[in-house]
Amino acid sequence: MTPKKPTGTILPVGDGYQALALPDRWQLTDDQMQVRSEDFLALMKTRHSIRDFSPRSVPRKIIETCLETAGLAPSGANHQPWHFAVIETPAAKAQVRAAAEEEERNFYAGRAGDEWLAALEPIGTDDSKPFLDIAPYLIVIFAQRYGINSKGERYKNYYVPESVGIATGLLITALHNAGLVTLTHTPNPMKFLNELCGRPASEKPEMILVVGHPTDSATVPAHAKWKKPLEEIVSFI
């Protein structure tokens, strides 16, 4: 059976449930699965958040492909409550940096509180964010609190933070798999991003994902290499 195509931004109410045979199915032995899982773990162990970005360009098609991967993420009621605003022009990136650094100066001047600042000390961050206008791409990830369908009707989105978090994880993974490096940056507050990106008030900016290549002299904090061991993050019931 061919499913009906949506006429708006979500499937029209009343179409009902339609089942499709599983279109993709893996046929792997246990040994093959173990090898693939270990290979992928090895790949992801090479992922690092960096702050030393090169101005080296990245073809837009690569970014589009990674964003298409992110758009495949599962979401509440399949509403896909996310929007990715890709900033690539020098002027727009400079605007982001100026606005973000203004918020960061307030943050580091006391708004964060002593405990938060102490937690950040091993990471080595401060209110200077040159990577925001050096990296070739800034991807602002918005969470859509609600949507508007093709008839102009407002509808509720479900499990929005969870859905956007999953999509963001897929995007970071896809970018790393493509050979790029990323940084999750969250200036606080981030309301300035709605106006700058031309996004409606119904969308909440969750983070800026900085994307590009590392410089030849790029470093990472030693503290960032510490990860909790498996026995601390997993329990089998």
Secondary structure, 3 states (H helix, E strand, C coil): CCCCCCCCCCCCCCCCCCCCCCCCCCCCCHHHHHHHHHHHHHHHCCCCECCCEECCCCCHHHHHHHHHHHCCCCCECCCCCEEEEEECCHHHHHHHHHHHHHHHHHHHHHHCCHHHHHHHHHHCCCCCCCHHHHCCEEEEEEEECEEECCCCCEEECECHHHHHHHHHHHHHHHHHHCCCEEEEECCCCCCHHHHHHCCCCCEEEEEEEEEEEECCCCCCCHHHHCCCCHHHHCCCC
